[in-house]
Amino acid sequence: MPNTAHAYPRTLRSSILKASRHFPVVAVTGARQVGKTTLLKEICEPERRYVSLDDPFLLKSAKEDPELFLQNHPAPLLIDEIQYAPELLSFIKMRVDAVKKKGEYWLTGSQPFHLMQGLSESLAGRVGILNLLGFSNLESHGLGACAASPFLPERAWVDAQQSSWDGKSPQTIQALYAEIWRGSFPALVIDPDMDRDLYFASYVQTYIQRDVRQLARVGDEQAFLRFIRSTAARTGQLLNMADLARDADIAPNTAKAWLSILEVSGLIYLLQPWHSNVTKRLVKTPKLYFMDTGLCAYLTQWSSPETLEVGAMSGALFETWGVVEIIKSYWHNGQRAPLYYFRNRDQQEIDLLIERDGNLHGVEFKKSAAPGEGAVAGIKAGVKLGLPIGSSAVVCMRQDVLQIAEGVITIPATQI
């Protein structure tokens, strides 16, 4: 493939343009280096100006005199890293209320929680908020423009998705783990010659020095790095704060505060358990997922795709990759991800539940190419407990679609 960003269209593009036709302000949030600025620059009109608040002189102007800053940089305007100058938001509100035009301001921010808090307070009803992650599986193969609708474990969705892959050979398990090990940051996908370890070492150091210091006072950087590594080792597991704090050798309250930093920064996702009035015996603890499997594999020190594929974290990272791909299918189509997991006190579990139109759709993740009866045990348990479970699936390494139980099909992992 050509070594340019243009060879990798992003699925979120159409959602951004649609939001710009309906809202005066559009905000794209996400972790550092997932491609927010690149995407917006590629699709913006020639007359739209660009300013980055990474520039200390522009930042000083924006914070000290927001009104003058907006006069000097008139709309339509793209403002990068808006979280550095939340003072601008109330002045943007006044301008869009006065002008009453759509798509006047495009904003990016690398700290979703704080950015969205400011947006909801200052620009309620005036801003369309979209979330961007690293490349999806389709995007990393240059197929982002033809992505299907958000994931549903139904035959119709699978058929539409497979049409996007038409003409491309299925990935082998070795190729899939090479992608899991390298991760989905655009810089690593677009440039196969980039040193993956050097990239992540720089990413982690920049993240600690910039985002972490802005979000909270962390006096011991080595302790925080140890904490990140302990968190990465728990991807795909139920969150046990006491164990996490003990392994990182920090106080439980510190672990809780630092975990919120990872979540705010877009590095982890906490999948909440499904609650219902009918089902009483559910575990209330969230499951933890690292949002980039490459960064997770780097932090847990897997030296190659081959060692990862046969190692102790092989299954956990396969599940992590699958869950994050499904999150991307929603977020990159401009939709909320209605995702949960199920687990009762008898240890019966469904890896993922998707809520839609009053029904739940179960998804299991199995590295196997021949998932057996045990792969659907959790889904069957959920049905017996009265969960409104509809069509479900096992995402696995089998390359065709097969019904393996009533209402349950296999879906090739390499084509989600």
Protein Blocks (a to p, Z undefined) as FASTA:
>chain_A
ZZbfklmccfklmmmmmmmmmpmbdcdeddehiopmmmmmmmmcfklccddfkbmklmmm
mmmmmmlmmmmmccddddehkllmmmlmmmmmmmmmmnopghkbccddfblklmmmmmmm
mmgoiaccdddddddfklmnopmmmcccdddddfklmmmmmmmmgoiacddfklmmmmmm
nopafklmmmmmbcfklmmmmmmmmmmmmmmmmmpccfblmlmmmmmmmmmmmgoiacdf
klmmmmnopafklmmmmmmmmmmnopaccddddddfklmbbcfbdcdddfbfklmmmmno
pabfklmmmmmklmmmmmmmmmmmmmmmmmmnopacdddddddfkopacfbacdeehiac
dddddfbfbdcfklmmmmmmmmmnopacdddddddfbfbdcdfbehiacddfklZZ
